[in-house]
Amino acid sequence: MSAVADLSSQGVTTRNACNALAVPRASYYRSRRPKRSQTGPSRRPPPPRALSAGERQEVLDVLHSERFVDRSPCQVWATLLEEDEKYLCSPRTMYRILAAEKEVRERRNQRRRPEYTKPELMATAPNQVWTWDLTKLRGPQKWTYYHLYVVLDLFSRMIVAWMLAHRESGDLSRDLFAQAYDQQGVQPGQLIVHADRGSAPTAKTLGQLHADLGIEPSFSRPRVSNDNPFSESAFKTLKYSPGYPDRFGSYEDALSWCRHFVPSYNHEHRHSSLQYLTPAAVHHGEANAQLARRQAVLEAARCLHPERFVHGAPVVGSVPGAVWINPPEDRSRVDLHLAKARKVSLPGATVSADESAAGSRIAEGDERSELVLDAVVISSHSEPTRQPSTMEDLH
């Protein structure tokens, strides 16, 4: 800046001097201004028409008086003009004075919605956390739907139970979970079941079953779909899968399609978040063996053509050690959840070799689960142990 000033003193114009020295003229002129005092920003002076402190206090005293304590500022203003022939200020100024004292609010009792705690769930092994929901499959006519109940294991993403019914019911949910708990060998205190706040998940009959079996229920916050993301993702996979029709011709048509989709999802669909393993492989403890076989194949390929692996030895990765719904931002809370999971010894799922090969018996629709799945198939078997009125309730 001093060089620009020297050139200017020698008769060179400011513009030419700034252009020659590549100095912005605005910066040069700003440097010549006297610096302001660093005493902080100046406060705006009160306007001359503003009420004085004494006048403001007089307005407050009038508004707080027994005569006007239950009146609005507009009513106070009108009453003072007519009865007392007195003008203090405008109604808007009265509102401003009350707002400054934090005395403006809705006088009627307002509903205070509770603050729901964000669910924080973690699974480090199968059968620790299940998440479930319902979705509607469109029937042959408008306003005709079939309700599909799907229960997922959070860690493995495997469908451990499902059911197709004509309606949403807590009794059907209870029957579905009763069989799922028995099949998976769930022990008291082992499992958390997470769902939204629909009528079936919050049904009293299902809650009583959870209490009897020592199952801890967990619910999403109202109007927060992100609290149950794994079930929503599974439903998108279902409805975007090849061959999914716009409408199903009948209940039997929808049931047949679901019986084909569920085994395909559990044993053929590969998840990117599971290192492209199938949910059944992770659920039944086969993940490490399959990943080891992949690693052996990659190492053999690298030995044949090392020049093709320019980034070094290939690594297949591993399955995540913990799967979260709403992981806490505080790292100490994450460590607390992990420490709690390490201290709890959870028994494995007690399923037979045939069930391991076929997936969930409820998902496949064997004779024991058809009481819940499908009344049409029940009618073709021997007389069920339930009463006919109970079978009517299934749908």
Secondary structure by P-SEA (a helix, b strand, c coil): caaaaaaaaacccaaaaaaaacccaaaaaaaaccccccccccccccccccccaaaaaaaaaaaaccccccccaaaaaaaaacccccccccaaaaaaaaaaacccccccccccccccccbbbbbcccccccccbbbbbbcccccbbbbbbbbbccccccccbbbbcccccaaaaaaaaaaaaaaaccccccbbbbbccccccccaaaaaaaaaabbbbbbcccccccccaaaaaaaaaaaaccccccccccaaaaaaaaaaaaaaaaccbbbcccccccaaaaaacaaaaaaaaaaaaaaaaaaaccccccccccccccccccccccccccaaaaaaaaaaaaabbbbcccccaaaaaaccccccccccccccccaaaaaacccccccaaaaaacc
